[in-house]
């Protein structure tokens, strides 16, 4: 059987279609396997507001709010002003030579 110029695009289209359906079938099998594993797990119980302790709502943050070191904010007040979303300050590094690998910085 000889292939002509007209047959090549048809053959390629047929092969791509078969590959698409094969990948779709593999994804469906994977999805079904995940649902079979996760489907048997019951959801965790939800605590009502009256059941939670008051200490749960007042936890301190795990990490304090900070800014990248190259912005050179030295005081807590500078950091708080830079985080104010109402005035939306334009933040520019004071010394651009402090940027790693002479990269740019934008927010």
MDAnalysis code that builds the backbone (N, CA, C; Angstrom):
import MDAnalysis as mda
import numpy as np

u = mda.Universe.empty(321, n_residues=107, atom_resindex=np.repeat(np.arange(107), 3), trajectory=True)
u.add_TopologyAttr("name", ["N", "CA", "C"] * 107)
u.add_TopologyAttr("resid", np.arange(1, 108))
u.add_TopologyAttr("resname", ["UNK", "UNK", "UNK", "UNK", "UNK", "UNK", "UNK", "UNK", "UNK", "UNK", "UNK", "UNK", "UNK", "UNK", "UNK", "UNK", "UNK", "UNK", "UNK", "UNK", "UNK", "UNK", "UNK", "UNK", "UNK", "UNK", "UNK", "UNK", "UNK", "UNK", "UNK", "UNK", "UNK", "UNK", "UNK", "UNK", "UNK", "UNK", "UNK", "UNK", "UNK", "UNK", "UNK", "UNK", "UNK", "UNK", "UNK", "UNK", "UNK", "UNK", "UNK", "UNK", "UNK", "UNK", "UNK", "UNK", "UNK", "UNK", "UNK", "UNK", "UNK", "UNK", "UNK", "UNK", "UNK", "UNK", "UNK", "UNK", "UNK", "UNK", "UNK", "UNK", "UNK", "UNK", "UNK", "UNK", "UNK", "UNK", "UNK", "UNK", "UNK", "UNK", "UNK", "UNK", "UNK", "UNK", "UNK", "UNK", "UNK", "UNK", "UNK", "UNK", "UNK", "UNK", "UNK", "UNK", "UNK", "UNK", "UNK", "UNK", "UNK", "UNK", "UNK", "UNK", "UNK", "UNK", "UNK"])
u.atoms.positions = np.array([
    [0.840, -1.162, 0.000],
    [0.000, 0.000, 0.000],
    [0.899, 1.244, 0.000],
    [0.723, 2.073, -0.977],
    [1.504, 3.289, -1.082],
    [0.712, 4.462, -0.536],
    [1.403, 5.332, 0.189],
    [0.771, 6.532, 0.727],
    [0.954, 7.677, -0.249],
    [-0.103, 8.390, -0.464],
    [-0.022, 9.569, -1.316],
    [0.007, 10.802, -0.427],
    [0.213, 11.939, -1.027],
    [0.268, 13.195, -0.285],
    [-1.075, 13.475, 0.379],
    [-2.160, 13.031, -0.213],
    [-3.491, 13.257, 0.348],
    [-3.733, 12.356, 1.549],
    [-3.137, 11.172, 1.572],
    [-3.365, 10.212, 2.648],
    [-2.613, 10.570, 3.933],
    [-1.504, 11.279, 3.852],
    [-0.685, 11.581, 5.021],
    [-1.447, 12.421, 6.047],
    [-2.099, 13.542, 5.669],
    [-2.850, 14.288, 6.689],
    [-3.975, 13.470, 7.323],
    [-4.610, 12.621, 6.538],
    [-5.668, 11.769, 7.102],
    [-5.095, 10.797, 8.112],
    [-3.929, 10.222, 7.792],
    [-3.289, 9.272, 8.695],
    [-2.856, 9.973, 9.993],
    [-2.286, 11.152, 9.859],
    [-1.870, 11.902, 11.035],
    [-3.081, 12.251, 11.882],
    [-4.145, 12.709, 11.276],
    [-5.367, 13.032, 12.007],
    [-5.920, 11.807, 12.716],
    [-5.911, 10.660, 12.061],
    [-6.395, 9.422, 12.670],
    [-5.529, 9.039, 13.869],
    [-4.202, 9.152, 13.740],
    [-3.304, 8.796, 14.835],
    [-3.492, 9.751, 16.023],
    [-3.639, 11.040, 15.746],
    [-3.864, 11.999, 16.830],
    [-5.193, 11.754, 17.529],
    [-6.212, 11.387, 16.781],
    [-7.508, 11.086, 17.380],
    [-7.416, 9.864, 18.280],
    [-6.730, 8.831, 17.822],
    [-6.557, 7.627, 18.636],
    [-5.762, 7.933, 19.909],
    [-4.724, 8.756, 19.787],
    [-3.931, 9.132, 20.944],
    [-4.770, 9.917, 21.944],
    [-5.616, 10.815, 21.456],
    [-6.498, 11.589, 22.332],
    [-7.436, 10.670, 23.103],
    [-8.059, 9.724, 22.431],
    [-8.993, 8.817, 23.112],
    [-8.273, 7.897, 24.094],
    [-7.039, 7.517, 23.791],
    [-6.257, 6.691, 24.701],
    [-5.938, 7.474, 25.978],
    [-5.521, 8.739, 25.842],
    [-5.224, 9.552, 27.008],
    [-6.483, 9.834, 27.815],
    [-7.598, 10.043, 27.139],
    [-8.865, 10.277, 27.827],
    [-9.259, 9.046, 28.643],
    [-9.067, 7.872, 28.084],
    [-9.384, 6.643, 28.805],
    [-8.459, 6.466, 30.010],
    [-7.177, 6.800, 29.848],
    [-6.239, 6.672, 30.960],
    [-6.595, 7.662, 32.074],
    [-6.965, 8.888, 31.709],
    [-7.361, 9.868, 32.706],
    [-8.624, 9.413, 33.428],
    [-9.569, 8.842, 32.708],
    [-10.803, 8.363, 33.338],
    [-10.509, 7.258, 34.341],
    [-9.597, 6.351, 34.000],
    [-9.222, 5.284, 34.934],
    [-8.574, 5.859, 36.187],
    [-7.680, 6.829, 35.997],
    [-7.016, 7.467, 37.134],
    [-8.034, 8.194, 38.004],
    [-8.942, 8.938, 37.384],
    [-9.964, 9.670, 38.129],
    [-10.850, 8.702, 38.911],
    [-11.237, 7.615, 38.303],
    [-12.072, 6.631, 38.994],
    [-11.322, 5.992, 40.173],
    [-10.036, 5.736, 40.005],
    [-9.249, 5.166, 41.105],
    [-9.173, 6.140, 42.279],
    [-8.967, 7.422, 41.989],
    [-8.909, 8.428, 43.056],
    [-10.258, 8.520, 43.757],
    [-11.342, 8.565, 42.998],
    [-12.668, 8.660, 43.608],
    [-13.002, 7.431, 44.440],
    [-12.518, 6.269, 44.031],
    [-12.750, 5.061, 44.819],
    [-12.027, 5.124, 46.151],
    [-10.822, 5.687, 46.155],
    [-10.067, 5.806, 47.402],
    [-10.672, 6.885, 48.288],
    [-10.942, 8.044, 47.728],
    [-11.429, 9.173, 48.505],
    [-12.907, 9.009, 48.847],
    [-13.633, 8.321, 48.030],
    [-15.072, 8.181, 48.254],
    [-15.415, 7.464, 49.546],
    [-14.532, 6.608, 50.048],
    [-14.815, 5.876, 51.266],
    [-14.496, 6.647, 52.532],
    [-13.914, 7.821, 52.389],
    [-13.542, 8.618, 53.561],
    [-14.703, 9.522, 53.933],
    [-15.057, 9.495, 55.200],
    [-16.140, 10.361, 55.652],
    [-15.583, 11.737, 55.968],
    [-16.372, 12.794, 55.744],
    [-15.881, 14.132, 56.050],
    [-15.705, 14.329, 57.551],
    [-14.807, 15.228, 57.911],
    [-14.569, 15.529, 59.318],
    [-15.759, 16.264, 59.910],
    [-16.060, 16.051, 61.182],
    [-17.188, 16.761, 61.782],
    [-16.895, 18.255, 61.886],
    [-17.926, 19.061, 61.713],
    [-17.784, 20.507, 61.786],
    [-18.185, 20.969, 63.172],
    [-17.323, 21.768, 63.797],
    [-17.632, 22.302, 65.116],
    [-18.536, 23.519, 64.976],
    [-19.515, 23.610, 65.831],
    [-20.367, 24.794, 65.863],
    [-19.632, 25.891, 66.615],
    [-20.072, 27.139, 66.464],
    [-19.408, 28.262, 67.135],
    [-19.415, 28.098, 68.651],
    [-20.484, 27.513, 69.193],
    [-20.561, 27.364, 70.646],
    [-19.586, 26.305, 71.162],
    [-19.167, 25.363, 70.293],
    [-18.258, 24.304, 70.717],
    [-16.788, 24.726, 70.663],
    [-16.469, 25.767, 69.924],
    [-15.067, 26.155, 69.805],
    [-14.666, 27.022, 70.987],
    [-13.420, 26.910, 71.360],
    [-12.931, 27.681, 72.496],
    [-12.586, 29.099, 72.036],
    [-12.637, 30.077, 72.932],
    [-12.314, 31.451, 72.546],
    [-10.861, 31.638, 72.139],
    [-9.977, 30.758, 72.612],
    [-8.568, 30.876, 72.260],
    [-8.320, 30.569, 70.787],
    [-9.212, 29.780, 70.148],
    [-9.037, 29.423, 68.748],
    [-9.109, 30.641, 67.833],
    [-9.886, 31.635, 68.197],
    [-10.081, 32.799, 67.345],
    [-8.992, 33.851, 67.531],
    [-8.177, 33.735, 68.556],
    [-7.183, 34.764, 68.860],
    [-5.759, 34.239, 68.743],
    [-5.523, 33.297, 67.870],
    [-4.166, 32.774, 67.709],
    [-3.284, 33.825, 67.051],
    [-2.053, 33.903, 67.502],
    [-1.123, 34.828, 66.879],
    [-0.649, 34.231, 65.557],
    [-0.269, 35.082, 64.622],
    [0.189, 34.549, 63.335],
    [1.458, 33.724, 63.498],
    [1.598, 32.725, 62.676],
    [2.760, 31.849, 62.758],
    [4.028, 32.593, 62.340],
    [3.898, 33.448, 61.321],
    [5.021, 34.242, 60.844],
    [4.590, 35.702, 60.813],
    [5.409, 36.607, 61.288],
    [5.034, 38.028, 61.245],
    [5.062, 38.540, 59.812],
    [4.245, 39.567, 59.543],
    [4.222, 40.175, 58.225],
    [5.570, 40.821, 57.955],
    [6.119, 40.603, 56.793],
    [7.419, 41.185, 56.469],
    [7.452, 41.524, 54.984],
    [8.475, 42.215, 54.592],
    [8.693, 42.603, 53.209],
    [10.064, 42.088, 52.797],
    [10.348, 42.000, 51.494],
    [11.673, 41.531, 51.066],
    [12.784, 42.426, 51.604],
    [13.916, 41.831, 51.922],
    [15.015, 42.574, 52.548],
    [15.551, 43.684, 51.658],
    [15.468, 43.516, 50.331],
    [16.042, 44.525, 49.442],
    [15.226, 45.816, 49.388],
    [14.010, 45.807, 49.947],
    [13.251, 47.054, 50.023],
    [13.770, 47.951, 51.139],
    [14.520, 47.397, 52.040],
    [15.182, 48.112, 53.122],
    [14.193, 48.879, 54.004],
    [13.154, 48.195, 54.448],
    [12.250, 48.754, 55.450],
    [12.833, 48.371, 56.800],
    [13.264, 49.359, 57.559],
    [13.970, 49.078, 58.810],
    [13.076, 49.135, 60.033],
    [11.944, 49.805, 59.956],
    [11.083, 49.927, 61.137],
    [9.746, 49.245, 60.875],
    [9.060, 48.913, 61.945],
    [7.731, 48.300, 61.812],
    [6.741, 49.266, 61.171],
    [6.926, 50.559, 61.417],
    [6.026, 51.560, 60.836],
    [6.140, 51.580, 59.314],
    [7.354, 51.464, 58.789],
    [7.541, 51.421, 57.335],
    [6.868, 50.187, 56.736],
    [6.972, 49.084, 57.430],
    [6.344, 47.851, 56.945],
    [4.831, 47.984, 56.960],
    [4.267, 48.561, 58.023],
    [2.813, 48.730, 58.098],
    [2.299, 49.690, 57.032],
    [3.019, 50.775, 56.773],
    [2.599, 51.722, 55.733],
    [2.652, 51.058, 54.366],
    [3.651, 50.223, 54.128],
    [3.758, 49.559, 52.828],
    [2.650, 48.535, 52.625],
    [2.042, 48.068, 53.726],
    [0.985, 47.061, 53.623],
    [-0.410, 47.676, 53.544],
    [-0.513, 49.003, 53.602],
    [-1.809, 49.673, 53.599],
    [-2.427, 49.592, 52.208],
    [-3.544, 48.888, 52.096],
    [-4.191, 48.703, 50.799],
    [-5.127, 49.850, 50.448],
    [-5.395, 50.740, 51.389],
    [-6.284, 51.863, 51.102],
    [-5.562, 52.960, 50.332],
    [-4.319, 53.239, 50.690],
    [-3.586, 54.277, 49.967],
    [-2.750, 53.703, 48.828],
    [-2.523, 52.405, 48.840],
    [-1.789, 51.688, 47.802],
    [-0.495, 52.410, 47.399],
    [0.477, 52.421, 48.281],
    [1.717, 53.135, 47.962],
    [2.505, 52.439, 46.853],
    [3.212, 53.238, 46.097],
    [4.116, 52.687, 45.085],
    [5.418, 52.348, 45.801],
    [5.779, 51.094, 45.748],
    [6.951, 50.633, 46.493],
    [8.105, 50.443, 45.519],
    [9.153, 51.193, 45.766],
    [10.340, 51.156, 44.917],
    [11.536, 50.880, 45.818],
    [12.413, 49.988, 45.430],
    [13.608, 49.751, 46.253],
    [14.454, 51.022, 46.356],
    [14.984, 51.280, 47.535],
    [15.817, 52.472, 47.743],
    [17.154, 52.346, 47.021],
    [17.681, 51.148, 46.987],
    [18.967, 50.917, 46.328],
    [18.789, 49.724, 45.396],
    [18.758, 49.989, 44.092],
    [18.478, 48.894, 43.154],
    [19.633, 47.909, 43.051],
    [20.797, 48.264, 43.559],
    [21.908, 47.308, 43.539],
    [21.684, 46.179, 44.539],
    [20.714, 46.339, 45.458],
    [20.396, 45.291, 46.434],
    [19.513, 44.195, 45.839],
    [18.964, 44.433, 44.636],
    [18.112, 43.418, 44.000],
    [18.967, 42.235, 43.576],
    [18.477, 41.025, 43.813],
    [19.274, 39.853, 43.432],
    [19.413, 39.746, 41.908],
    [20.598, 39.501, 41.439],
    [20.933, 39.316, 40.026],
    [20.469, 40.488, 39.161],
    [20.457, 41.693, 39.731],
    [20.055, 42.895, 38.999],
    [18.686, 42.736, 38.340],
    [17.802, 42.048, 39.009],
    [16.460, 41.849, 38.479],
    [15.606, 43.080, 38.759],
    [14.410, 43.115, 38.236],
    [13.487, 44.210, 38.497],
    [12.557, 43.847, 39.637],
    [11.785, 44.838, 40.074],
    [10.833, 44.588, 41.142],
    [9.586, 45.425, 40.884],
    [8.436, 44.773, 40.954],
    [7.160, 45.489, 40.778],
    [6.117, 44.838, 41.647],
    [5.169, 45.666, 42.098],
    [4.047, 45.139, 42.878],
    [2.768, 45.519, 42.197],
])
